[in-house]
Amino acid sequence: MTLWGGRFSSAMESGLWDLSESYSFDQVLYRYDIDGSKAHVRGLVRAGLVSADEGTTLIGALDEVLAEFNDGRFERSSSDEDIHMAIERRVIELAGDVGAKLHTARSRNDQVATTFRLFTLNAVAQVAAASLALIDVLAAVGERNDDVYLPGYTHLQRAQPVRLSHHLNAHAWALLRDVDRLLDARDRMNVSPLGAGALAGTSLPIDPAFVADVLGFKAVFTNSLDAVSDRDFVAETLFDIALLGVHLSRMGEELVLWTTTEFNFAVLSDEYATGSSMLPQKKNSDVAELARAKSGRLVGNLTGLLVTLKGLPLSYNRDLQEDKEPLFDSYRQVMMVLAALAGAYGSMTFNGDVSAAAADDPFMVAIDIAEELVSEGVPFRQAHEQVGQLVAEAVNTGRSFRDVVADHSDFNRFLDLFGPGVALARRRSPGSSGPQSAGAQQQLLSAARTRAEDRLTDGNEVSSEDVAGPFL
């Protein structure tokens, strides 16, 4: 079976078939395509284009096809170029001539666009939900290690002490922005293209707004050319996932550093580490390294699609078949990374004494001395210069910064600042890393996370059937 047999006198050559077929990867869309087809049938019945009995027959056939896919009984025909053709072919086999009415007032162009939007809407919700789950893990780890603190870094050089929970919350805020972007994208893509036809609509009396409502879309297309050619929603989703992947990569990089012998701030559980095939002593942070590496793949999927889209004239072009594999892959990869990092963080242990010793590095008291001078009326630039000279003396003589301060009568009144945890406790401005602002920050983060979850489930609950099923 082909969808255009009347025009052609010979079958597609095998080389073109191999290039054109997409069933091998788009079969995962089957339930979304069937949902779209069932809504389309209801629209055809409403428009009087098929009878109520015919509609019942068509929907019954579609339900049977769905059951065959779910049970693993569906058999692909050698002529099934894609999932859409496979489902229609099977419906015709089951329903006879009535099945041939399924595609009335519809093109594969608006059919594919609708199916893929339905998939992407659910995929976005799944990624957002998994991101919120990782945020919950970070919050739990911070609460469980409430007394742990470590150096904060700039340029990967020790800068100021921070609480572990403060550090993990910084990642949580970035992830919340990712969730926000994903849900923004979901709002924009929540528009039904079904009814746009091949590109210019149809002369038949269909009601696109009706099928949009049946499918749960919040809006219906207003321009048929744009409806079938728009893949902004794919590109935007790929960008959101790519940026999420960058944030996850940053987290992975930190875990790689923290779990080295040189840092020794944390230890991965055996369940989230690997060994060496040669070196018996090794315990490797592959989970973090793979999280770091996947970001390149996610960025590549985004750039590949953008290049594909950049030169396409209106309206539909077959180039748009290349929109699916990048999104399928990015979705699958980021879901795996989110789950793996959640497990890694949730099961790792922290060496609080080691990180505290690093965070109490005497040099990190330099800013506290400068700020004490400022509180005494010394202009900051002068205070910075004076403390900088003390730091230079310690570096040049190889002495402890604390000892240098102790030897200067103008500064030895600041020796109490070198006590364990003192510099951390002094960070008390709103949003800072000290314990005094921790409670307010946690409340703000918790409230923001609740708003994100409310937004996620508001009017578009995550499907109870995991869209990742065919992949994972």
Secondary structure by P-SEA (a helix, b strand, c coil): cccccccccccccaaaaaacccccccccaaaaaaaaaaaaaaaaaaaccccaaaaaaaaaaaaaaaaaaaacccccccccccaaaaaaaaaaaacccccccccccccaaaaaaaaaaaaaaaaaaaaaaaaaaaaaaaaaaaaaaccbbbbbbccccccccccaaaaaaaaaaaaaaaaaaaaaaaaaaccccccccccccccccccaaaaaaaaccccccccaaaaaacaaaaaaaaaaaaaaaaaaaaaaaaaaaaacccccccccccccbbbbccccccccaaaaaaaaaaaaaaaaaaaaaaaaacccccccccccccccaaaaaaaaaaaaaaaaaaaaaaccccaaaaaaaaaaccccaaaaaaaaaaaacccaaaaaaaaaaaaaaaaaacccaaaaaaacccccccccccccccccccccccccccccaaaaaaaaaaaaaaaaaaaaaccccccccccccccc
